[in-house]
Amino acid sequence: MVVYHDVMSSTASSVRQSVSLPARVARRVKRLAQSSQTSTSRVIVGLIEEPQRKSPLFGPEEREEFLRNALAGHDNIVVDRFNELVVEFARRWDAHVILKGLRAISDFEYEFAMAQLNRKLAPDIETVFMMASPEHSFLSSSGVREIAAFGGSVADLVPPAVARRLAEVYPPRSTA
């Protein structure tokens, strides 16, 4: 089993802790699911309900719905929420690998430290890193949020449901 951090899991399996944008998560999860269909039967996307390090714009229910919509049509992908250590979440799904997504070298330092902590907590669970596609490596939730807040279009950066919701949260500014 694999746990993917932003979280993925399969029955042979994969898990991912999704605290960032559904579009980026969906792309990585779909890529993992497609590339591993012969070796795994299911990918679990784990959505952390109350992240300690970030303050999501949307609540866990809405973020879960975004993920479900973005991943619709993939019967081997399951979304599950959690509010515990990622290694405990992985154990709950009988996962043996945590797969973490990296956008840039700046992500590596934090994720490497977390991988070492996870290894200390659960030596039986391995961590693997997956690089973002170059065309998506610049995406971040804070960057997308800032574009939306200042009236820019995020339609080509996030799934349609997320773009609509961001437009509601950040209505167009009137120019005076």
Secondary structure, DSSP 8 states (H G I E B T S, - for coil): -EEEE-----SS-EEEE--S-HHHHHHHHHHHHHHTTTT-S-EEEEEESS-SS---SS-HHHHHHHHHHHTTT-TTEEEEEE-S-HHHHHHHTT--EEEEEESSHHHHHHHHHHHHHHHHH-TTSEEEEEE--GGGTT--HHHHHHHHHTT---TTTS-HHHHHHHHHHS------
